[in-house]
Amino acid sequence: MSFAKRTLLAISLTLASGVSFAKMYPLPKDESRIIGRFETHVVQEGETMANIAKRYEVGMLALMAANKGVDPFLPQEGYVLTIPSQLILPNVSHRGIVINLAELRLYYFPAGEDVVHVFPVGIGRIGRDTPVMETSVSQKRPNPTWTPPASIRAEYRAKGIDLPAVVQSGPDNPLGMFALRLAYGNGEYLIHGTNKDFGIGMRVSAGCIRMNPEDIEWLFDKVNRGEKVRVINQPIKVSLEPDRSVFVEAHEPLTRSNGKKDHLEVPKELEWWLSEFGMKDSKAKAVIAAQNGVPVEITAP
């Protein structure tokens, strides 16, 4: 299924569910990177994937990726779905806010706590890519106003919509009720809420990071100015577990502004581990090609 078709499906199903999908996980011990646990769900009569995503607090696109080929509106009764509730943590310092563009997730690592909070996010659409960055929260803005740049006003004008120079806070403001301004660049990038019922877990924004209203309200209350923020693009995540088993989690790479996608290669870190175990990379390549977004053990016979 094409990215455009998946996006349309996700929009319609999100409209049907309209819930927050935040989850909290205890951090793993002994240098493991895996959080959560593997879960399955047997489809019952009348269920949709939107209902099931709500029940397990996972993103709609993540559920679709983990169960390719399943009709999201009419999954077959009795079918066993894979629930993407087990994740590999990104290979970065686990502090502050980490946003992995490739998996459309935001991780928040509160200081002094052995937990991580995981949220689905919307990011910049093709042509208005959200950049990779290391930055911090420079400003907290409750009830933000929105000053759309000239380029955005021109886009809206082409659609027959005349945007005002400043959109006041309230139900018509696409930033929602809370916004965290990032220090990157000229401060044009925000982590903010939304006034719409869709767009979370998809590439729909003008470059900012969009969250569910309930999620941004929670995060806004927890973080302070100066909080570290790292935006990364890691479509492949790997973990060498304490028992020496190796797991790989692969996501569909982002489509660039030129319409092309990055070609996914076996990460160097994984090549070293496979070399140490005397294993071929065929299993790893199969997981990378499948891009199901769930951790898969590649050292099992």
C-alpha positions, 0 to 999 in steps of 0.5 A: 500500500502506498504512503498516500493511501496509508495516510488517508486510512490513518486520517479516517481511522484517527477521526473514529478513535480520537484518543491519546496514545501515550505510554510509559515504560520502565527503562531496561537494565544491564545495557538492554535497549528493549522496552515493553513486551510482545503482545498479540490480539485476536480480532473479535467480531465488529472490531476495527484496527482503530478500536484495537489501537485505542485499546493497546495505546499504540499509533494507528500507522504503527499497528498497520505497519506491524500487520501489513495486508490486514484490512484496517476497517474490516480485519478478519475475525479470529486473525491474530494481530501483532501489537507494536508494544515492544520497542528498541530505544533509539541509540542516543543519550537517554535524557530530555526529549528525543524525537525519532522522525523515522518512527514518528515517536517522541521519547521523554526521559524525565531526569532522576526517573527510570522510566520513558514516556513514548508519544506518537507525533506528526512531523513535516510533510514532504517538501517541508521536512522536519530537520535533524537537530540538537537543541533545547526548549527556548520558550513555553507558550500556553495559549499560543498565537500563530504568525504564519510566514508568507510562504504558508499564507501563500499556500493557504491562499492557493486553496482559497483560504485567506489567513490573517497575519496573526491567528489568535489563540483558541479553537481556530489556532492550529498550534492548539493550546500549548507550544514549546519553542525550540532554540534551533535556527531562528526559533521557527520550529515548535512542539505543539498541539493541534485543533484537528482530529487527525495528523498525529503519527503522520507527515502533515505539518509544515515542519513542526512536531505535532502532538495530541492535545492531551499529550502536549498538555502533559509534556508542557507541564513536565518540561522546563526552558532549557530542556534538551531536545534531540531530533534524529532519523533512525529507521533501523534500531538494534539491541545486543541483549545481556544474553547476547541475543541480537534484535533489529527493528526497522521502519520505512525510511522517510521520503525526501523532498525529491521523492526518493527514499534513503536506501537502508543498509545493515548498520555498522554496529550490527555488522560488528555483532554479526561478525563476532557471532560468525553469522551471515546478515541474511536475517538482518536484511530480511527484517530491514526489508520487511519494515514492520516496526517491531523488534525481531531477534536475528540470532535465533536458529 
